[in-house]
Amino acid sequence: MRRTLAKLGIPSTTFYRWYDRYRSFGEAGLEDRTSGHGRVWNRIPDEVRQRIVDLALDEPELSPRELAVTFTE
């Protein structure tokens, strides 16, 4: 099995994850699934993003770090 997985370029941890899903759910467990839950924990809300962009356009001489400090103050 190890040689076959190595030839296919599949890590053994991936194989065993697939194998466990197959044993638990049958072929349905092997269907493609979306990763994660679709939410990004660190996404900047649109209204905050617009305020940052406006500040950056008003103060073009600020570096990204200075812009961040100015915005958070």
Residue pairs with C-beta under 8 A, 6 or more apart in sequence:
1 15
2 12
5 11
5 12
5 15
18 30
21 29
21 30
22 29
22 30
23 29
44 52
51 71
52 67
52 71
55 67
55 70
55 71
56 62
56 67
59 67
59 70
62 70
